[in-house]
Amino acid sequence: MQSDLYNIGQAAKASGISAKMIRHYEEVGLLPAASRTLSGYRTYNHQDVHMLRFIRHSRDLGFSIKQIADLLSLWRDKNRASSKVKSLAAEHIEMLNKKIEELSAMKSELSRLVSCCHGDGRPDCPILDSLSSE
């Protein structure tokens, strides 16, 4: 990049985050409000793009907006204790394990229902019966 500043499209391309999501991250406070040109267009510097990449990697790992805010705060704090970061990541792993268990149970139940369905021209369907039961 020739200039030290990126417009929103360039920042989106450089970070792998859509312009819409960049605006959203500004609105929710993950990213500081962008500087503006005289004509009102957003501009981002190299540090902003670096922060956007951090956010994207965090989202790719399934961290919530709140967790990403905490991670960003720790990232900026050069005197942080790595134990805080590890603790936050370990809590996220526990949450992911719970979600995996829930998804596995859902898959098992749905697989059971699919195996019970004849899947032919008859109108009776155990899948719909199960979904409509109390």
C-alpha positions in Angstrom: 0.0 0.0 0.0 1.5 3.3 -1.0 -0.3 5.4 1.6 -0.3 4.9 5.3 -4.1 5.2 5.2 -6.7 2.7 4.0 -10.2 3.5 3.0 -12.9 1.1 4.3 -12.8 -1.1 1.2 -9.0 -1.4 1.4 -9.1 -2.1 5.1 -11.8 -4.8 4.4 -9.6 -6.4 1.8 -6.4 -6.2 3.9 -8.1 -7.6 7.1 -10.5 -10.2 5.6 -13.5 -8.4 7.3 -16.4 -6.9 5.3 -16.9 -3.2 5.3 -20.3 -3.8 6.9 -18.7 -5.7 9.8 -16.0 -3.1 10.2 -18.7 -0.5 10.7 -20.4 -2.9 13.2 -17.2 -3.4 15.2 -16.9 0.4 15.4 -20.5 0.7 16.6 -20.0 -1.9 19.3 -16.7 -0.4 20.4 -14.3 -3.2 19.4 -12.6 -0.8 17.0 -12.1 2.9 17.7 -14.2 5.2 15.5 -12.4 5.7 12.2 -10.8 9.0 11.3 -12.7 10.8 8.5 -11.6 12.6 5.4 -12.9 16.1 4.7 -15.6 14.5 2.6 -16.6 12.2 5.4 -15.1 8.9 4.3 -13.6 6.6 6.9 -9.9 6.1 7.0 -7.9 3.4 8.8 -4.2 3.2 9.6 -1.9 0.2 9.7 -2.7 -0.4 13.5 -6.4 -0.4 12.8 -6.0 -3.0 10.1 -3.8 -5.0 12.4 -6.5 -4.8 15.1 -9.1 -5.9 12.5 -7.0 -9.0 11.7 -6.9 -9.7 15.4 -10.7 -9.5 15.6 -11.1 -11.7 12.6 -8.8 -14.4 14.0 -10.6 -14.2 17.3 -14.0 -14.6 15.6 -12.6 -17.5 13.6 -12.0 -19.2 16.9 -15.5 -18.5 18.0 -14.9 -15.9 20.7 -17.8 -13.6 21.5 -17.7 -9.8 21.1 -17.3 -9.5 24.8 -14.5 -12.0 24.9 -12.8 -10.2 22.0 -13.0 -6.9 23.8 -11.3 -8.6 26.8 -8.7 -10.1 24.5 -8.0 -6.7 22.8 -7.7 -5.1 26.2 -5.1 -7.7 27.3 -3.3 -7.5 23.9 -2.9 -3.7 24.4 -1.7 -4.1 28.0 2.0 -4.8 27.7 2.1 -5.5 31.4 -0.6 -8.2 31.3 -0.2 -11.5 32.9 -0.4 -14.3 30.3 -2.4 -16.3 32.9 -5.3 -14.0 32.2 -5.2 -14.7 28.5 -4.8 -18.4 29.2 -7.8 -18.4 31.6 -10.0 -16.7 29.1 -9.0 -19.1 26.4 -9.5 -22.1 28.7 -13.1 -20.9 29.6 -13.8 -20.6 25.9 -12.6 -24.2 25.4 -15.0 -25.3 28.1 -17.9 -23.5 26.4 -16.9 -25.0 23.0 -16.9 -28.5 24.6 -20.4 -27.9 25.9 -21.6 -26.7 22.5 -20.0 -29.8 20.9 -21.9 -32.1 23.3 -25.2 -30.2 22.6 -24.6 -30.5 18.8 -23.7 -34.1 19.1 -26.9 -34.8 21.0 -28.9 -32.9 18.4 -27.3 -34.9 15.6 -28.0 -38.2 17.3 -31.6 -37.4 17.8 -32.1 -36.2 14.3 -30.3 -39.2 12.9 -32.6 -41.4 15.0 -35.7 -39.6 13.6 -34.4 -39.9 10.0 -33.8 -43.6 10.4 -37.4 -44.0 11.6 -38.8 -42.2 8.6 -39.8 -44.3 5.6 -39.1 -41.5 3.2 -41.6 -42.7 0.7 -45.0 -41.5 -0.6 -46.8 -42.1 2.6 -48.0 -39.0 4.6 -47.0 -40.3 8.0 -43.6 -39.0 9.1 -42.0 -39.7 12.5 -39.8 -36.5 12.1 -42.9 -34.2 11.9 -44.6 -36.2 14.6 -41.7 -35.7 16.9 -41.4 -32.0 16.1 -45.1 -31.5 16.9 -45.2 -33.5 20.1 -45.1 -31.9 23.5 
